[in-house]
Every structure is written in C-alpha cells, then in structure tokens.
Amino acid sequence: MKSKYLSIIALVIWMSIIFYMSGQVATTSSGMSSFFVEPIKPYAPDFAEDILTTLVRKSAHIFMYFVLGMLVFNVLRQYTQNNKKLVGFSILFAFVYAVSDELHQAFVPGRSAEPRDVLLDTIGASLGVALCMLIIRRKAKKAVKNG
C-alpha cells in the first residue's frame, strides 16, 4: 500500500516538474538549453549552435516523457494486470498530458504550442512504457525458469 502512494507522489512530482519547465519564459528556457549546449559545442564543431540547441531541446522532451511514461505505467500497474490496457492507458495518459502541456506553453511569453513536441513526448512515453514491459517480461521469464 505504501508503494502505491509513493508511486502516485513520484508521478505528481514529475508532472509538476514538466509543468514548471513549460512555464519558463522563452529567455529562461533558452538559458537552460545553453547550459547543456555549451559543453557539447567543442565535440560537435560542424554543427551550428541552433541545431545543437534544437537537438538538446527535443531530447529533453523525449527524456521527460520517457520518465513520465514509466511513472504512469508504474501507477496504473497497481490497478490492472491486463497488459494491453496498461500499455494503452499509460500512453494515452502521457499523450493527453503532452497536449495539455503544449496548450499551457502557448500562454507563456515567447513560447508556443508545437504539435511535433506532442509527437516527441508521446514517442518518449511509449519508449518508457516499452522498457517497463520488457522488464516485466524478463522478470516473468526468469521466475518461470527458476521455478
């Protein structure tokens, strides 16, 4: 029972982090991207800074929603053992959150809502859910093997 609440708390905290990051005005958001781009620049001299910035920003979308997908999966797993429903609802939840997050971002000065970001978010969440399913299947195979 304790782990159920911890799973929900972790999910709410992660969703709050995503909401906070999306609420950053354009200049603050760009500054955060620069924090990651600057150390990469010496290793990618042939890439323009704007390309590196785009790669960092889009990778952040995938990473944030990869984790979100895993956290949603972990919460929903406590309510159903039907893998099809579990996967479908986990990805649907992440998709709906991504849409709402982009709508939120549309009201932030200097930011915009991008349908392609919803796609990247959903891909990231799907990868996180797929990893969870892979782990579950491997554990099940190991349990059967051991007996």
PAZASE-285557 format. One record per atom (N, C-alpha, C): atom name; x, y, z; residue in three letters; residue number from 1. Coordinates in nm, 4 decimals. Layout:
  atom         x         y         z  res    n
    CA         X         Y         Z  ALA  NUM
...
***
This chain:
  atom         x         y         z  res    n
     N    0.0828   -0.1200    0.0000  MET    1
    CA    0.0000    0.0000    0.0000  MET    1
     C    0.0866    0.1256    0.0000  MET    1
     N    0.1949    0.1212    0.0754  LYS    2
    CA    0.2851    0.2340    0.0845  LYS    2
     C    0.3460    0.2673   -0.0525  LYS    2
     N    0.3822    0.1618   -0.1277  SER    3
    CA    0.4434    0.1855   -0.2582  SER    3
     C    0.3446    0.2481   -0.3566  SER    3
     N    0.2141    0.2187   -0.3403  LYS    4
    CA    0.1136    0.2784   -0.4274  LYS    4
     C    0.1155    0.4301   -0.4112  LYS    4
     N    0.1178    0.4752   -0.2885  TYR    5
    CA    0.1183    0.6197   -0.2638  TYR    5
     C    0.2498    0.6836   -0.3077  TYR    5
     N    0.3592    0.6150   -0.2857  LEU    6
    CA    0.4886    0.6673   -0.3305  LEU    6
     C    0.4927    0.6790   -0.4825  LEU    6
     N    0.4329    0.5812   -0.5518  SER    7
    CA    0.4274    0.5860   -0.6981  SER    7
     C    0.3459    0.7054   -0.7458  SER    7
     N    0.2342    0.7288   -0.6802  ILE    8
    CA    0.1489    0.8424   -0.7170  ILE    8
     C    0.2192    0.9741   -0.6871  ILE    8
     N    0.2845    0.9829   -0.5732  ILE    9
    CA    0.3578    1.1052   -0.5371  ILE    9
     C    0.4694    1.1316   -0.6375  ILE    9
     N    0.5440    1.0275   -0.6737  ALA   10
    CA    0.6516    1.0440   -0.7724  ALA   10
     C    0.5957    1.0936   -0.9053  ALA   10
     N    0.4820    1.0390   -0.9479  LEU   11
    CA    0.4190    1.0821   -1.0732  LEU   11
     C    0.3766    1.2291   -1.0663  LEU   11
     N    0.3132    1.2674   -0.9575  VAL   12
    CA    0.2671    1.4063   -0.9433  VAL   12
     C    0.3862    1.5026   -0.9402  VAL   12
     N    0.4923    1.4642   -0.8724  ILE   13
    CA    0.6117    1.5492   -0.8686  ILE   13
     C    0.6696    1.5641   -1.0087  ILE   13
     N    0.6790    1.4526   -1.0827  TRP   14
    CA    0.7363    1.4594   -1.2176  TRP   14
     C    0.6488    1.5443   -1.3101  TRP   14
     N    0.5170    1.5290   -1.2987  MET   15
    CA    0.4265    1.6113   -1.3792  MET   15
     C    0.4421    1.7590   -1.3432  MET   15
     N    0.4655    1.7874   -1.2164  SER   16
    CA    0.4863    1.9258   -1.1720  SER   16
     C    0.6161    1.9822   -1.2290  SER   16
     N    0.7177    1.8996   -1.2357  ILE   17
    CA    0.8453    1.9432   -1.2948  ILE   17
     C    0.8256    1.9771   -1.4424  ILE   17
     N    0.7541    1.8913   -1.5140  ILE   18
    CA    0.7263    1.9188   -1.6557  ILE   18
     C    0.6481    2.0493   -1.6691  ILE   18
     N    0.5457    2.0667   -1.5859  PHE   19
    CA    0.4647    2.1886   -1.5902  PHE   19
     C    0.5515    2.3117   -1.5624  PHE   19
     N    0.6382    2.3012   -1.4631  TYR   20
    CA    0.7271    2.4124   -1.4290  TYR   20
     C    0.8194    2.4466   -1.5458  TYR   20
     N    0.8790    2.3439   -1.6059  MET   21
    CA    0.9717    2.3673   -1.7178  MET   21
     C    0.8989    2.4331   -1.8358  MET   21
     N    0.7770    2.3923   -1.8613  SER   22
    CA    0.6993    2.4501   -1.9712  SER   22
     C    0.6560    2.5925   -1.9410  SER   22
     N    0.6525    2.6277   -1.8153  GLY   23
    CA    0.6107    2.7613   -1.7756  GLY   23
     C    0.7217    2.8649   -1.7792  GLY   23
     N    0.8418    2.8216   -1.8158  GLN   24
    CA    0.9545    2.9148   -1.8228  GLN   24
     C    0.9393    3.0046   -1.9457  GLN   24
     N    0.9573    3.1345   -1.9266  VAL   25
    CA    0.9517    3.2255   -2.0410  VAL   25
     C    1.0654    3.1906   -2.1367  VAL   25
     N    1.0555    3.2376   -2.2593  ALA   26
    CA    1.1493    3.1982   -2.3649  ALA   26
     C    1.2955    3.2231   -2.3274  ALA   26
     N    1.3251    3.3375   -2.2670  THR   27
    CA    1.4648    3.3681   -2.2347  THR   27
     C    1.5200    3.2722   -2.1294  THR   27
     N    1.4402    3.2387   -2.0306  THR   28
    CA    1.4835    3.1443   -1.9272  THR   28
     C    1.5022    3.0057   -1.9871  THR   28
     N    1.4083    2.9646   -2.0709  SER   29
    CA    1.4149    2.8342   -2.1347  SER   29
     C    1.5402    2.8239   -2.2234  SER   29
     N    1.5689    2.9303   -2.2964  SER   30
    CA    1.6882    2.9315   -2.3819  SER   30
     C    1.8153    2.9226   -2.2989  SER   30
     N    1.8149    2.9897   -2.1848  GLY   31
    CA    1.9308    2.9836   -2.0954  GLY   31
     C    1.9548    2.8431   -2.0437  GLY   31
     N    1.8458    2.7724   -2.0119  MET   32
    CA    1.8598    2.6343   -1.9658  MET   32
     C    1.9153    2.5465   -2.0784  MET   32
     N    1.8716    2.5708   -2.2007  SER   33
    CA    1.9231    2.4930   -2.3141  SER   33
     C    2.0716    2.5193   -2.3333  SER   33
     N    2.1127    2.6444   -2.3193  SER   34
    CA    2.2538    2.6809   -2.3360  SER   34
     C    2.3424    2.6097   -2.2354  SER   34
     N    2.2891    2.5854   -2.1158  PHE   35
    CA    2.3632    2.5149   -2.0119  PHE   35
     C    2.4092    2.3776   -2.0618  PHE   35
     N    2.3264    2.3142   -2.1440  PHE   36
    CA    2.3602    2.1823   -2.1983  PHE   36
     C    2.4330    2.1911   -2.3325  PHE   36
     N    2.4040    2.2944   -2.4096  VAL   37
    CA    2.4649    2.3072   -2.5418  VAL   37
     C    2.6124    2.3447   -2.5332  VAL   37
     N    2.6458    2.4362   -2.4447  GLU   38
    CA    2.7847    2.4852   -2.4359  GLU   38
     C    2.8877    2.3740   -2.4174  GLU   38
     N    2.8682    2.2774   -2.3272  PRO   39
    CA    2.9678    2.1713   -2.3126  PRO   39
     C    2.9767    2.0772   -2.4339  PRO   39
     N    2.8705    2.0733   -2.5141  ILE   40
    CA    2.8685    1.9845   -2.6313  ILE   40
     C    2.9397    2.0480   -2.7507  ILE   40
     N    2.9361    2.1791   -2.7615  LYS   41
    CA    2.9880    2.2503   -2.8786  LYS   41
     C    3.1299    2.2089   -2.9197  LYS   41
     N    3.2249    2.1928   -2.8263  PRO   42
    CA    3.3598    2.1543   -2.8702  PRO   42
     C    3.3652    2.0163   -2.9367  PRO   42
     N    3.2698    1.9305   -2.9045  TYR   43
    CA    3.2687    1.7954   -2.9616  TYR   43
     C    3.1874    1.7862   -3.0905  TYR   43
     N    3.1211    1.8944   -3.1261  ALA   44
    CA    3.0398    1.8971   -3.2474  ALA   44
     C    3.0649    2.0272   -3.3235  ALA   44
     N    3.1901    2.0526   -3.3642  PRO   45
    CA    3.2232    2.1813   -3.4264  PRO   45
     C    3.1545    2.2048   -3.5615  PRO   45
     N    3.1102    2.0985   -3.6259  ASP   46
    CA    3.0473    2.1139   -3.7569  ASP   46
     C    2.8983    2.1465   -3.7484  ASP   46
     N    2.8440    2.1425   -3.6260  PHE   47
    CA    2.7026    2.1718   -3.6080  PHE   47
     C    2.6843    2.3175   -3.5683  PHE   47
     N    2.5867    2.3809   -3.6290  ALA   48
    CA    2.5530    2.5174   -3.5902  ALA   48
     C    2.4899    2.5135   -3.4509  ALA   48
     N    2.5064    2.6208   -3.3764  GLU   49
    CA    2.4544    2.6254   -3.2387  GLU   49
     C    2.3036    2.6063   -3.2343  GLU   49
     N    2.2337    2.6604   -3.3333  ASP   50
    CA    2.0875    2.6449   -3.3320  ASP   50
     C    2.0462    2.4993   -3.3542  ASP   50
     N    2.1250    2.4242   -3.4296  ILE   51
    CA    2.0957    2.2822   -3.4492  ILE   51
     C    2.1203    2.2058   -3.3191  ILE   51
     N    2.2307    2.2361   -3.2527  LEU   52
    CA    2.2589    2.1718   -3.1244  LEU   52
     C    2.1502    2.2049   -3.0219  LEU   52
     N    2.1073    2.3297   -3.0210  THR   53
    CA    2.0022    2.3715   -2.9280  THR   53
     C    1.8731    2.2944   -2.9554  THR   53
     N    1.8379    2.2825   -3.0816  THR   54
    CA    1.7175    2.2074   -3.1178  THR   54
     C    1.7299    2.0620   -3.0744  THR   54
     N    1.8456    2.0007   -3.0983  LEU   55
    CA    1.8660    1.8611   -3.0572  LEU   55
     C    1.8547    1.8453   -2.9058  LEU   55
     N    1.9120    1.9385   -2.8325  VAL   56
    CA    1.9047    1.9317   -2.6854  VAL   56
     C    1.7605    1.9480   -2.6390  VAL   56
     N    1.6907    2.0440   -2.6951  ARG   57
    CA    1.5528    2.0705   -2.6530  ARG   57
     C    1.4605    1.9526   -2.6861  ARG   57
     N    1.4766    1.8957   -2.8032  LYS   58
    CA    1.3907    1.7838   -2.8430  LYS   58
     C    1.4273    1.6576   -2.7641  LYS   58
     N    1.5551    1.6400   -2.7344  SER   59
    CA    1.5966    1.5271   -2.6497  SER   59
     C    1.5386    1.5408   -2.5100  SER   59
     N    1.5280    1.6629   -2.4622  ALA   60
    CA    1.4690    1.6871   -2.3303  ALA   60
     C    1.3223    1.6438   -2.3298  ALA   60
     N    1.2514    1.6733   -2.4381  HIS   61
    CA    1.1117    1.6291   -2.4477  HIS   61
     C    1.1048    1.4768   -2.4370  HIS   61
     N    1.1865    1.4097   -2.5141  ILE   62
    CA    1.1833    1.2631   -2.5136  ILE   62
     C    1.2179    1.2098   -2.3745  ILE   62
     N    1.3220    1.2641   -2.3124  PHE   63
    CA    1.3620    1.2168   -2.1803  PHE   63
     C    1.2531    1.2402   -2.0756  PHE   63
     N    1.1990    1.3612   -2.0712  MET   64
    CA    1.0987    1.3935   -1.9694  MET   64
     C    0.9762    1.3024   -1.9802  MET   64
     N    0.9345    1.2748   -2.1015  TYR   65
    CA    0.8168    1.1915   -2.1201  TYR   65
     C    0.8492    1.0419   -2.1146  TYR   65
     N    0.9736    1.0056   -2.1396  PHE   66
    CA    1.0192    0.8679   -2.1166  PHE   66
     C    0.9981    0.8332   -1.9692  PHE   66
     N    1.0442    0.9229   -1.8831  VAL   67
    CA    1.0274    0.9029   -1.7389  VAL   67
     C    0.8789    0.9077   -1.7019  VAL   67
     N    0.8051    1.0021   -1.7594  LEU   68
    CA    0.6611    1.0116   -1.7313  LEU   68
     C    0.5904    0.8815   -1.7689  LEU   68
     N    0.6225    0.8261   -1.8845  GLY   69
    CA    0.5610    0.7009   -1.9277  GLY   69
     C    0.5863    0.5890   -1.8283  GLY   69
     N    0.7098    0.5801   -1.7782  MET   70
    CA    0.7429    0.4764   -1.6801  MET   70
     C    0.6668    0.4983   -1.5497  MET   70
     N    0.6579    0.6223   -1.5057  LEU   71
    CA    0.5887    0.6517   -1.3801  LEU   71
     C    0.4382    0.6247   -1.3907  LEU   71
     N    0.3780    0.6631   -1.5019  VAL   72
    CA    0.2347    0.6367   -1.5232  VAL   72
     C    0.2115    0.4860   -1.5264  VAL   72
     N    0.2958    0.4155   -1.5996  PHE   73
    CA    0.2862    0.2702   -1.6083  PHE   73
     C    0.2913    0.2081   -1.4687  PHE   73
     N    0.3850    0.2557   -1.3884  ASN   74
    CA    0.4022    0.2024   -1.2533  ASN   74
     C    0.2781    0.2255   -1.1670  ASN   74
     N    0.2168    0.3411   -1.1804  VAL   75
    CA    0.0943    0.3686   -1.1041  VAL   75
     C   -0.0203    0.2802   -1.1544  VAL   75
     N   -0.0418    0.2783   -1.2844  LEU   76
    CA   -0.1551    0.2033   -1.3393  LEU   76
     C   -0.1397    0.0527   -1.3209  LEU   76
     N   -0.0186    0.0055   -1.3134  ARG   77
    CA    0.0074   -0.1377   -1.2941  ARG   77
     C   -0.0519   -0.1883   -1.1623  ARG   77
     N   -0.0676   -0.0994   -1.0692  GLN   78
    CA   -0.1241   -0.1381   -0.9396  GLN   78
     C   -0.2754   -0.1545   -0.9456  GLN   78
     N   -0.3352   -0.1141   -1.0594  TYR   79
    CA   -0.4797   -0.1219   -1.0732  TYR   79
     C   -0.5247   -0.2238   -1.1773  TYR   79
     N   -0.4347   -0.2642   -1.2663  THR   80
    CA   -0.4709   -0.3641   -1.3666  THR   80
     C   -0.3483   -0.4478   -1.4038  THR   80
     N   -0.3730   -0.5729   -1.4326  GLN   81
    CA   -0.2667   -0.6618   -1.4796  GLN   81
     C   -0.2845   -0.6923   -1.6287  GLN   81
     N   -0.3859   -0.6330   -1.6900  ASN   82
    CA   -0.4107   -0.6501   -1.8327  ASN   82
     C   -0.3084   -0.5648   -1.9082  ASN   82
     N   -0.2114   -0.6311   -1.9714  ASN   83
    CA   -0.1009   -0.5591   -2.0345  ASN   83
     C   -0.1443   -0.4658   -2.1468  ASN   83
     N   -0.2443   -0.5056   -2.2253  LYS   84
    CA   -0.2916   -0.4188   -2.3342  LYS   84
     C   -0.3507   -0.2891   -2.2784  LYS   84
     N   -0.4340   -0.3032   -2.1756  LYS   85
    CA   -0.4920   -0.1840   -2.1128  LYS   85
     C   -0.3834   -0.0998   -2.0468  LYS   85
     N   -0.2929   -0.1652   -1.9817  LEU   86
    CA   -0.1854   -0.0970   -1.9104  LEU   86
     C   -0.1023   -0.0127   -2.0066  LEU   86
     N   -0.0612   -0.0722   -2.1159  VAL   87
    CA    0.0185   -0.0008   -2.2165  VAL   87
     C   -0.0642    0.1108   -2.2794  VAL   87
     N   -0.1864    0.0776   -2.3219  GLY   88
    CA   -0.2712    0.1767   -2.3884  GLY   88
     C   -0.3038    0.2966   -2.3013  GLY   88
     N   -0.3448    0.2705   -2.1780  PHE   89
    CA   -0.3807    0.3812   -2.0890  PHE   89
     C   -0.2578    0.4625   -2.0471  PHE   89
     N   -0.1448    0.3984   -2.0324  SER   90
    CA   -0.0219    0.4711   -1.9960  SER   90
     C    0.0167    0.5689   -2.1062  SER   90
     N    0.0132    0.5202   -2.2301  ILE   91
    CA    0.0494    0.6069   -2.3434  ILE   91
     C   -0.0565    0.7147   -2.3643  ILE   91
     N   -0.1838    0.6780   -2.3499  LEU   92
    CA   -0.2916    0.7762   -2.3645  LEU   92
     C   -0.2798    0.8866   -2.2599  LEU   92
     N   -0.2521    0.8481   -2.1356  PHE   93
    CA   -0.2356    0.9462   -2.0280  PHE   93
     C   -0.1229    1.0436   -2.0633  PHE   93
     N   -0.0090    0.9903   -2.1065  ALA   94
    CA    0.1052    1.0756   -2.1414  ALA   94
     C    0.0720    1.1663   -2.2595  ALA   94
     N    0.0012    1.1133   -2.3578  PHE   95
    CA   -0.0390    1.1929   -2.4735  PHE   95
     C   -0.1279    1.3094   -2.4317  PHE   95
     N   -0.2289    1.2808   -2.3495  VAL   96
    CA   -0.3210    1.3861   -2.3037  VAL   96
     C   -0.2445    1.4905   -2.2220  VAL   96
     N   -0.1513    1.4440   -2.1386  TYR   97
    CA   -0.0722    1.5396   -2.0603  TYR   97
     C    0.0158    1.6239   -2.1523  TYR   97
     N    0.0717    1.5626   -2.2563  ALA   98
    CA    0.1550    1.6363   -2.3518  ALA   98
     C    0.0734    1.7439   -2.4234  ALA   98
     N   -0.0480    1.7102   -2.4625  VAL   99
    CA   -0.1356    1.8087   -2.5282  VAL   99
     C   -0.1649    1.9233   -2.4319  VAL   99
     N   -0.2005    1.8903   -2.3082  SER  100
    CA   -0.2321    1.9957   -2.2110  SER  100
     C   -0.1086    2.0798   -2.1801  SER  100
     N    0.0064    2.0170   -2.1788  ASP  101
    CA    0.1318    2.0881   -2.1529  ASP  101
     C    0.1636    2.1862   -2.2657  ASP  101
     N    0.1426    2.1451   -2.3885  GLU  102
    CA    0.1657    2.2353   -2.5018  GLU  102
     C    0.0660    2.3511   -2.5016  GLU  102
     N   -0.0582    2.3218   -2.4635  LEU  103
    CA   -0.1572    2.4305   -2.4531  LEU  103
     C   -0.1150    2.5299   -2.3450  LEU  103
     N   -0.0679    2.4780   -2.2324  HIS  104
    CA   -0.0168    2.5635   -2.1250  HIS  104
     C    0.0974    2.6509   -2.1777  HIS  104
     N    0.1863    2.5900   -2.2533  GLN  105
    CA    0.3032    2.6603   -2.3058  GLN  105
     C    0.2627    2.7727   -2.4023  GLN  105
     N    0.1493    2.7571   -2.4690  ALA  106
    CA    0.1027    2.8589   -2.5634  ALA  106
     C    0.0725    2.9913   -2.4940  ALA  106
     N    0.0491    2.9889   -2.3635  PHE  107
    CA    0.0173    3.1095   -2.2887  PHE  107
     C    0.1392    3.1686   -2.2176  PHE  107
     N    0.2555    3.1082   -2.2393  VAL  108
    CA    0.3789    3.1555   -2.1757  VAL  108
     C    0.4484    3.2500   -2.2736  VAL  108
     N    0.4879    3.3699   -2.2268  PRO  109
    CA    0.5526    3.4673   -2.3160  PRO  109
     C    0.6738    3.4097   -2.3898  PRO  109
     N    0.6701    3.4247   -2.5230  GLY  110
    CA    0.7806    3.3809   -2.6073  GLY  110
     C    0.7795    3.2328   -2.6412  GLY  110
     N    0.6823    3.1596   -2.5896  ARG  111
    CA    0.6750    3.0148   -2.6157  ARG  111
     C    0.5553    2.9876   -2.7061  ARG  111
     N    0.5502    2.8674   -2.7597  SER  112
    CA    0.4388    2.8313   -2.8468  SER  112
     C    0.4031    2.6847   -2.8273  SER  112
     N    0.2853    2.6488   -2.8745  ALA  113
    CA    0.2416    2.5094   -2.8710  ALA  113
     C    0.2830    2.4449   -3.0029  ALA  113
     N    0.3541    2.3344   -2.9956  GLU  114
    CA    0.4040    2.2670   -3.1149  GLU  114
     C    0.3506    2.1238   -3.1220  GLU  114
     N    0.2702    2.0932   -3.2238  PRO  115
    CA    0.2210    1.9555   -3.2385  PRO  115
     C    0.3343    1.8526   -3.2468  PRO  115
     N    0.4466    1.8895   -3.3078  ARG  116
    CA    0.5577    1.7934   -3.3174  ARG  116
     C    0.6153    1.7619   -3.1793  ARG  116
     N    0.6050    1.8557   -3.0857  ASP  117
    CA    0.6508    1.8270   -2.9494  ASP  117
     C    0.5599    1.7246   -2.8820  ASP  117
     N    0.4302    1.7318   -2.9110  VAL  118
    CA    0.3379    1.6309   -2.8584  VAL  118
     C    0.3775    1.4938   -2.9140  VAL  118
     N    0.4138    1.4891   -3.0406  LEU  119
    CA    0.4576    1.3635   -3.1016  LEU  119
     C    0.5841    1.3115   -3.0333  LEU  119
     N    0.6826    1.3995   -3.0136  LEU  120
    CA    0.8060    1.3584   -2.9451  LEU  120
     C    0.7775    1.3130   -2.8021  LEU  120
     N    0.6901    1.3841   -2.7338  ASP  121
    CA    0.6532    1.3468   -2.5970  ASP  121
     C    0.5896    1.2080   -2.5941  ASP  121
     N    0.5012    1.1840   -2.6884  THR  122
    CA    0.4323    1.0551   -2.6939  THR  122
     C    0.5295    0.9425   -2.7298  THR  122
     N    0.6238    0.9710   -2.8176  ILE  123
    CA    0.7272    0.8719   -2.8508  ILE  123
     C    0.8109    0.8416   -2.7265  ILE  123
     N    0.8506    0.9460   -2.6544  GLY  124
    CA    0.9286    0.9262   -2.5325  GLY  124
     C    0.8531    0.8427   -2.4311  GLY  124
     N    0.7260    0.8737   -2.4100  ALA  125
    CA    0.6435    0.7971   -2.3149  ALA  125
     C    0.6286    0.6530   -2.3611  ALA  125
     N    0.6095    0.6339   -2.4898  SER  126
    CA    0.5957    0.4984   -2.5440  SER  126
     C    0.7225    0.4170   -2.5214  SER  126
     N    0.8377    0.4796   -2.5358  LEU  127
    CA    0.9644    0.4103   -2.5102  LEU  127
     C    0.9771    0.3734   -2.3623  LEU  127
     N    0.9351    0.4629   -2.2742  GLY  128
    CA    0.9381    0.4336   -2.1310  GLY  128
     C    0.8458    0.3184   -2.0955  GLY  128
     N    0.7275    0.3179   -2.1534  VAL  129
    CA    0.6314    0.2096   -2.1297  VAL  129
     C    0.6869    0.0786   -2.1863  VAL  129
     N    0.7477    0.0848   -2.3048  ALA  130
    CA    0.8057   -0.0356   -2.3651  ALA  130
     C    0.9160   -0.0930   -2.2764  ALA  130
     N    0.9973   -0.0067   -2.2190  LEU  131
    CA    1.1021   -0.0547   -2.1282  LEU  131
     C    1.0410   -0.1241   -2.0073  LEU  131
     N    0.9368   -0.0671   -1.9520  CYS  132
    CA    0.8680   -0.1306   -1.8375  CYS  132
     C    0.8150   -0.2678   -1.8748  CYS  132
     N    0.7543   -0.2782   -1.9926  MET  133
    CA    0.7017   -0.4078   -2.0371  MET  133
     C    0.8155   -0.5082   -2.0564  MET  133
     N    0.9250   -0.4637   -2.1108  LEU  134
    CA    1.0411   -0.5508   -2.1307  LEU  134
     C    1.0912   -0.6031   -1.9966  LEU  134
     N    1.0994   -0.5173   -1.8984  ILE  135
    CA    1.1448   -0.5578   -1.7650  ILE  135
     C    1.0484   -0.6599   -1.7043  ILE  135
     N    0.9193   -0.6346   -1.7167  ILE  136
    CA    0.8188   -0.7270   -1.6627  ILE  136
     C    0.8302   -0.8640   -1.7303  ILE  136
     N    0.8433   -0.8630   -1.8618  ARG  137
    CA    0.8544   -0.9904   -1.9342  ARG  137
     C    0.9805   -1.0661   -1.8957  ARG  137
     N    1.0909   -0.9958   -1.8804  ARG  138
    CA    1.2158   -1.0630   -1.8401  ARG  138
     C    1.2051   -1.1210   -1.6999  ARG  138
     N    1.1423   -1.0471   -1.6092  LYS  139
    CA    1.1223   -1.0980   -1.4731  LYS  139
     C    1.0325   -1.2214   -1.4753  LYS  139
     N    0.9282   -1.2188   -1.5583  ALA  140
    CA    0.8368   -1.3328   -1.5673  ALA  140
     C    0.9096   -1.4559   -1.6223  ALA  140
     N    0.9913   -1.4366   -1.7260  LYS  141
    CA    1.0677   -1.5479   -1.7822  LYS  141
     C    1.1646   -1.6048   -1.6799  LYS  141
     N    1.2281   -1.5162   -1.6066  LYS  142
    CA    1.3249   -1.5589   -1.5036  LYS  142
     C    1.2535   -1.6365   -1.3932  LYS  142
     N    1.1350   -1.5903   -1.3546  ALA  143
    CA    1.0578   -1.6588   -1.2499  ALA  143
     C    1.0174   -1.7986   -1.2957  ALA  143
     N    0.9748   -1.8117   -1.4221  VAL  144
    CA    0.9363   -1.9417   -1.4754  VAL  144
     C    1.0584   -2.0338   -1.4826  VAL  144
     N    1.1689   -1.9770   -1.5258  LYS  145
    CA    1.2936   -2.0548   -1.5384  LYS  145
     C    1.3421   -2.1062   -1.4029  LYS  145
     N    1.3286   -2.0207   -1.2998  ASN  146
    CA    1.3756   -2.0576   -1.1660  ASN  146
     C    1.2726   -2.1374   -1.0870  ASN  146
     N    1.1558   -2.1479   -1.1445  GLY  147
    CA    1.0649   -2.2236   -1.0882  GLY  147
     C    0.9569   -2.2536   -1.0155  GLY  147
***
